[in-house]
Amino acid sequence: MSEAPTYEISFYFRKILVPVDGSENSLKALEFAIDLARHYGSKIIVVYAKPRGDLRGDPFERVKLRVAKEGMDIQYKLIEYDPSSSNTPSVLVREVIEGGYDAVVVGARGLSLSTEIPIGSTALSLVINSPVSVFIVR
């Protein structure tokens, strides 16, 4: 059973991009985006950007399990890119621009090995280069 919306349609955050990589931080970012969407009537698009030829599976199944109880219509998009001419941050910034997003919600760190770094390169690059508001979730 779905409860009635608790929002009025807003023009602040109509379309929210949530990059995921399967890390716990990216899933926390998705939970924050869901909360925003509930308040603002937003549409959420979960994106996984990976280098062409990368054999790791996409994290969408884990994401779908996490949000199944939320009862929200979330869209999923896989972007594969050529690692010799692009990288994850540049692909995501291009997606923000071409996709007409109003905000980005990203985890502070992804699957990087170093726990000493408080913010990852993808999150930092999005903050610096994105033309829209970027929320960083820790």
Residue pairs with C-beta under 8 A, 6 or more apart in sequence:
2 71
5 38
5 41
6 38
6 39
7 38
7 39
7 40
7 41
8 41
9 41
10 39
10 40
10 41
10 42
11 102
12 40
12 102
12 103
13 36
13 37
13 40
13 42
13 102
13 103
14 40
14 41
14 42
14 43
14 102
15 42
15 43
15 45
15 99
15 100
15 101
15 102
15 103
16 33
16 36
16 37
16 42
16 43
16 44
16 45
16 101
16 102
16 103
16 104
16 105
17 45
17 47
17 92
17 95
17 96
17 99
17 101
17 103
17 104
17 105
18 26
18 29
18 30
18 33
18 44
18 45
18 46
18 47
18 104
18 105
18 106
19 26
19 29
19 46
19 47
19 48
19 49
19 88
19 92
19 104
19 106
19 122
19 126
20 26
20 27
20 29
20 30
20 46
20 47
20 48
20 59
20 60
20 63
21 48
21 59
21 110
21 111
22 59
22 62
22 111
23 107
23 109
23 110
23 111
24 107
25 107
25 108
25 109
25 110
25 137
25 138
26 59
26 106
26 107
26 110
27 62
27 63
27 66
27 107
28 107
28 137
28 138
29 105
29 106
29 107
29 135
29 137
30 44
30 46
30 63
30 66
30 67
30 105
31 66
32 105
32 135
32 137
33 42
33 44
33 105
33 135
34 44
34 67
34 70
34 72
36 42
36 103
36 105
36 135
37 43
37 44
37 72
38 72
42 102
42 103
43 73
43 75
44 72
44 74
44 75
45 74
45 75
45 76
45 77
45 99
45 101
46 60
46 63
46 74
46 75
46 76
46 77
47 76
47 77
47 78
47 79
47 92
47 95
48 58
48 59
48 60
48 76
48 77
48 78
48 79
49 79
49 80
49 81
49 88
49 91
49 92
49 95
50 56
50 58
50 78
50 79
50 80
50 81
50 88
51 80
51 81
51 82
51 83
52 80
52 81
52 82
52 83
53 83
54 80
58 78
60 76
60 78
63 76
64 76
67 74
77 95
79 91
79 95
81 87
81 88
81 91
88 122
89 121
89 122
89 125
89 126
89 129
90 125
92 104
92 122
92 126
93 125
93 126
93 129
93 130
95 101
96 104
96 126
96 130
96 131
96 132
97 131
101 132
102 132
102 133
103 132
103 133
103 134
103 135
104 126
104 130
104 132
104 133
104 134
104 135
105 134
105 135
105 137
106 122
106 123
106 126
106 134
106 135
106 136
106 137
107 120
107 123
107 136
107 137
107 138
108 118
108 119
108 120
108 123
108 136
108 137
108 138
109 117
109 118
109 119
109 120
109 123
110 120
110 122
110 123
112 120
112 121
118 138
119 136
123 134
123 136
126 134
127 134
127 136
